[in-house]
């Protein structure tokens, strides 16, 4: 499932990418550009803007209810039945490309020696070349993901507004 996310939902966009979803975040795009991107690339528009949602026409869109990103994330996952599709750490947070596993031998030349010795696994973005590994922030991210899955379903059901095709 592919999404285009408006400028009000930056943290949601980041966490959807962390969970492995194809997300285009257009921070300073006009409503017309957001809608055009959604239609052209067959993406679902995620927005908190009631007017933008209403103008989505035949494009698939979700009006995100909450101001809190964990509740936003739960709403998106539940609205589209995506909990089983989550693939954490499979996308580049920089350019959105799918990551590829990187053998330790190859990573050794791309990361600091300390990282090469300590990290348990590596991935590389084939598009921008950025290297990823479970670093000091990994445990915190794992805890947040567990929390999203533990409490998310209830929050998502409460926050759901409507999904599918918006009416003009």
C-alpha positions in Angstrom: 0.0 0.0 0.0 1.3 3.4 -1.0 0.6 6.7 0.7 1.1 10.4 0.2 1.1 12.4 3.4 0.5 16.1 3.9 2.7 18.5 5.8 0.7 18.2 9.0 1.6 14.5 9.5 5.4 14.4 9.3 5.8 12.0 12.3 3.1 9.7 10.9 5.0 9.6 7.6 8.2 8.7 9.4 6.7 5.9 11.4 4.9 4.5 8.4 8.3 4.3 6.7 9.8 2.7 9.8 7.1 0.1 9.6 8.0 -0.6 6.0 5.3 1.3 4.0 5.9 3.2 0.8 5.3 6.9 1.9 5.9 10.1 0.1 5.9 13.0 2.5 5.3 16.4 0.9 6.0 18.9 3.6 5.4 22.1 1.7 3.2 20.9 -1.2 0.0 22.6 -2.3 -3.3 20.8 -2.0 -3.2 20.5 -5.8 0.3 18.9 -5.8 -0.8 16.4 -3.0 -3.9 15.4 -5.0 -1.9 15.1 -8.2 0.7 12.9 -6.6 -2.0 10.7 -5.1 -3.8 10.3 -8.4 -0.7 9.9 -10.6 1.1 7.4 -8.4 -2.1 5.7 -7.1 -1.3 6.6 -3.5 -3.8 7.0 -0.6 -3.9 10.5 0.7 -3.5 10.9 4.4 -4.5 14.3 5.8 -5.9 16.2 8.7 -7.2 18.9 6.4 -11.0 18.6 6.1 -11.0 20.7 2.9 -8.2 18.7 1.3 -10.0 15.5 2.2 -13.3 16.7 0.7 -11.5 17.7 -2.5 -10.0 14.3 -3.0 -12.9 13.3 -5.2 -12.5 9.8 -6.5 -9.0 9.5 -5.0 -8.7 7.2 -2.0 -8.1 9.3 1.2 -8.2 9.1 4.9 -9.0 11.9 7.2 -6.7 11.4 10.2 -8.5 12.2 13.4 -5.9 12.5 16.1 -3.2 15.0 16.7 -1.0 12.3 18.4 1.2 10.3 16.0 0.7 6.9 17.8 -3.1 7.2 17.4 -2.7 8.4 13.8 -0.6 5.4 13.1 -3.1 3.0 14.7 -5.9 4.6 12.7 -4.0 4.1 9.4 -3.1 0.5 10.2 -6.6 -0.4 11.3 -8.4 1.5 8.5 -6.6 -0.4 5.8 -6.0 -3.7 7.7 -2.2 -3.3 7.6 -1.0 -4.8 10.9 0.0 -8.0 9.2 1.8 -6.1 6.4 4.2 -4.4 8.7 7.9 -5.0 7.8 9.9 -2.8 10.2 13.2 -1.4 9.0 12.7 -2.4 5.4 12.7 1.1 3.9 15.1 4.0 3.7 14.0 6.8 5.9 15.8 9.2 3.7 14.5 8.3 0.2 11.9 5.7 0.7 13.6 2.9 -1.3 13.5 -0.7 -0.2 16.6 -1.6 1.8 18.9 -4.5 0.9 20.8 -6.7 3.4 24.4 -5.8 3.6 27.0 -8.5 4.6 29.2 -7.4 7.5 32.3 -7.7 5.2 30.9 -5.1 2.8 29.6 -2.9 5.7 33.1 -2.8 7.3 34.2 -0.3 4.6 31.1 1.8 4.9 30.7 2.3 8.7 33.0 3.2 11.6 35.1 0.4 13.0 33.2 0.5 16.3 29.9 0.0 14.5 31.2 -2.7 12.2 32.3 -4.7 15.3 29.2 -4.2 17.4 26.2 -4.1 15.1 24.4 -7.4 14.6 23.2 -6.7 11.0 23.4 -4.1 8.3 21.2 -2.9 5.4 21.9 -0.5 2.6 19.7 1.7 0.5 20.3 0.9 -3.2 19.2 4.4 -4.2 21.0 6.8 -1.9 23.6 4.5 -0.4 22.8 5.2 3.2 23.7 2.3 5.6 21.4 1.2 8.4 22.1 -0.9 11.5 20.4 -1.5 14.9 22.2 1.3 16.9 21.6 2.9 20.2 18.1 4.1 19.3 17.0 0.6 18.2 15.7 -0.6 21.6 13.6 2.5 21.9 12.1 2.0 18.4 11.4 -1.6 19.2 9.6 -0.6 22.4 7.5 2.0 20.5 6.5 -0.6 17.9 5.5 -3.1 20.6 3.4 -0.3 22.3 1.8 0.5 19.0 0.8 -3.1 18.5 -0.3 -3.6 22.2 -2.5 -0.5 22.5 -3.0 0.6 18.9 -6.0 -1.4 17.9 -8.2 0.2 20.5 -6.9 3.7 19.8 -7.3 3.2 16.0 -10.9 2.2 16.3 -11.7 5.2 18.5 -9.9 7.6 16.1 -11.3 6.2 12.8 -13.3 8.8 10.9 -13.9 7.5 7.4 -11.9 6.0 4.6 -12.3 5.3 0.9 -13.5 7.6 -1.7 -14.3 11.1 -0.5 -17.4 12.8 -1.8 -17.3 16.1 -3.6 
